[in-house]
């Protein structure tokens, strides 16, 4: 496939010597190879290419002094007493990212002898090195050819004047250290946070012999409206004589059920000696022209042939007939409005430690992403290899590659540093190498810069708008605090995202006010970042270059806190909350008129920056077990039914109201579509249903369909109901749970002593075999430092130096009779909001090892404290329930809190109230007296807050 669809598939008399296989190799730790003329001697070691040093165990052992490429913000790892064992030689566990088998930053030499055939005489010979890290210098025998730096395109050297017939020695010095040309140590093009700063060559390595008059470049500019393509062809003549010949072009479809072929267009061409010439030809298409989009990704091969006296040169180029444009605040694909439902790709390749260069590997990634309802990928501060564009064309994806830089915490843009020109050079190389691919629809200069950014990025956007109309351009992808770049054609920007669930959860609000100031398409930058607990079963997957030493450390720390047996439950419970949050945020965008798209962070986990487990897929793009692609795509697909619901908890004297709307971003409008709805109880029985009149839905967000009014008076017991909305005759459906409780005020049972403090009477009741309910809300000392919101940990607490929230959901003993009158699953759901949000948690660090609370907040995996919101125990002859959530008769306007208190009271009055564990009153009392023994301490002055452009570190001086 890679050869079949290659941008430069050579035919005719062109010849290739594949250089894959064994190479001589030597590490140049002291940078003495050039002065020592290593290119003139045999290197002492061996390695296989394509590949990296780490892949073949070349380099250094990992120590605490390893020279990493990437920022570390949480230095507490180096000082915490509980982590001392992970800092010992032979047991080093780096928590910030995955750990490579070996690590090396610096120069290394690669050398191979090749036999140049006599028939290559008179031909142009080039050395093609795909995806090398980072700087290459090439020698042929004892002659230096040159030096190249590119993180986005092949390093191509013209060896014509250096090679002669027979055996020749090619030496390549590769240096992966950051020099004056600095893209930023956190840039995903080079950083240890993601792919790793590897040294080697990972793609195509070959010598190519071509005609001395040759097709140097072909760029195709589709004109869908007029059914033609403008083809721009550059011919180079490296001979000392004038070339006169003929050039011919034609195109043929190859990957769709329908077929199409153009007529051949010919033109004479004359190129002066040692010169080049560019000509432009119009290639007309007939009525059978096939266009490319996410639904029908039809592709063509353009065949270009150059013929003259003694010269024959061919080039085959893959392209699609498509136009990706902007109209007002929305994107258009071939004139049809399209909403970008995207995720980030951060160069996560945990088996190899470097990006895939085969079409098959990328096609699997894109098909997996597409199965989750998405149509767009942003490549954060890196550009993938050619195979990714080929695969995205085939699958039907809209791509936003970026200049390979996060120019922050080191380099800054607009100040005359080398990065300024390098970003122009790199994006120019991207456009030349990959510009014909239909999937290459968007371009950003990079990620979250510092420096004189507005002036620089305005000029960058203007340069590209004038140069190449095949895609749309923004400045850089940025958070909400970055300045706006006025000339950007679209905004890839934070600030208008997230869930305002500090207030009661609802699905009525949207982002209209936030995007109103922007007259161009607004694409939400890095939405989500909702954490899930680590999946320790994933550790066994790391059979390649990397080891998940971070996961191993977290797993052992969980065991040290006596919760090893709960890890899978923590994963599933936090995962269910994570999905709920992504659903809430994405739906809010889909119901916002004029919103143009989102770029989630992310569908898959991010292995670095402290370990950011923000995906429903792991770093291998594999499921974790708590949500399927089919379930997830219900709220991310090209068509999504939506419900505007003011709240999710009701009493049975209220009416459930919902406004039903539709998000649609399809190939065509939905003609005469009927939307229907049902409300079912926990047993699956329908309690109400209906449908709306047929309607045609154009491509738009939040299109009104109808209203639902459902009186709840017949719901007499505490119930969990489900609203499901469908587009009849399609697979498009979506659903929401809501809860209904009888309208009753909580009363204290005469057999239970209710108190806010562990007073003398409570002790007396317990000593006499009685029952006590302790509402300890606001009284906690041991655990006071742990802040719980309803929303989970954002990104991770290491990268943001323990910024709250610290809790990522709750594990609930839902099978306990304590919840008989409070319908719940084993995880946080929307009915828990008024109980959970901002409630204190209790640290049970001194409790028996097997003690498990009824409601257990899940701590950040960097601390793994055993926490409780509600627990039960036997004390003396009596029994007690302790709650740090505010549960009691005085609670008003919190129907879920009232109902949970009612359920717990009924439980305490039943024969089933028989707690497993015996505790002393002093142990419980200590929660309200003593601080936690293990407290997080911040040992670093640096912080990710300083990534912001207005920080002291990044102020322009």
Order of alpha helices (4+ residues) and beta strands (2+ residues): beta-beta-beta-beta-beta-beta-beta-beta-beta-beta-beta-beta-beta-beta-beta-beta-beta-beta-beta-beta-beta-beta-beta-beta-beta-beta-alpha-beta-alpha-beta-alpha-beta-alpha-beta-beta-alpha-beta-beta-alpha-alpha-beta-alpha-beta-beta-beta-beta-beta-beta-beta-beta-beta-beta-beta-alpha-beta-beta-alpha-beta-beta-beta-beta-beta-alpha-beta-alpha
